[in-house]
């Protein structure tokens, strides 16, 4: 399977996992994959935004553990950051990470 087909397969698998465990979550791909600058050894950077007032460790693990299983299956490193939508969207001032994701991120 060539690299571009692999990326499409991987993205589809990620979307399916997140929809299964957190159907209302917003998932944003950022970093080299989003900028189309990825190499075969690049990781997949994800920001996963959850609805709700608070997030528990169980909420986070329900997303990160299946992604880790996909990482083991494919050999491609997946780097998820899981947070609440309200914390992400309601910032008094945007830090550089927020600006980066906002500028280059691709919603999956």
Buried (B, 14 or more C-beta within 10 A) or exposed (E): EEEEEEBEEBBEBBEEBBEEBBEEBBBBBBBBBBEEEBEEEBBBBBBBBBEEEEBEEEBBEBBBEBBEEBBEEBEBEBBBBBEBBEEBEEEEEEEEEBEBBEEBBBEB
